[in-house]
């Protein structure tokens, strides 16, 4: 197994692990948000059914497509040299498929005035992911796990933290766009509950990622 294939597997396993954790956390937070409030005995089964159907039939398959696409495009960039022109060309070629699988975009009304803002965030997210993935894939040194890979690709905790905060900022911006106008969402019943759970999930995930970064670089 060459270093790119090895790194590919480490990164993919990490992304899938994060995806599964996010799905579990989302279900837990939906339950929490539904514990209080008038008429929740009516809304609760509807929202739960929507989330369970979405998690089972949509999010895993689509997110896996995004993960595979991002990693495959990362390899393509390495093989074609990561010049500015190549990067721009390959991003533009691959972006439509990334958008097709993007969970936020899929749940939003394409005719809404803010939909283009959601697409812009998705594009910036994809570009940032690709830059990080390329750095991880090109590591040639011997590594035993994803943590080793990160420590070599991003030499210091400060560099890794800067990259993490940039990525989290894109997610935050996407959530804020939805929070500004809930009519952007295609769903109607329980969307306030879902968005509140989304915001809470983001804050908890952000904390976990920062703690994980400290562990990776052996800092408290």
C-alpha angles and dihedrals in degrees: 000000000000122000095261094053090045092050091044090059094047093051094043093051090050093050093048091049090052091048093053092047090051092052092050092046092049092055091048093050092047087057091049094051090048095054093086137034141077117289092010088134085069100036097041099073091043095052093042091050091049093049094045092048091046093048093047101041106025121018100054096047095043095044091049088053089053092048093049092043094050093048094045092049088049090057090046090054091051092050093048095042117254099257119152093252094048092046093051093045095048093045091052091048094049102037097084091058090047091051091048089062098038110121097209093048092047093055094049131086109251091209093056118112091237097049093096089057089056090051091050091053090048090052093049090047091052093049093049092047090052093052091052094043092053091053091050095045095050095057107122100179121103111273133174101198147355092282091058089048092054094047091055098039093046106034098201137030089242092060093046091046092051090053092047094050091049091054093045090050090060090052091048091051091052092051092047091054089056092043090054092061120009090192085079087078118086092218120082110186116073097354093137089056092047093050092048089052089047092053093046091047091052092052092049093045091049090055092048092049092051091048090048090052090054090051092048092053094037095243132130 
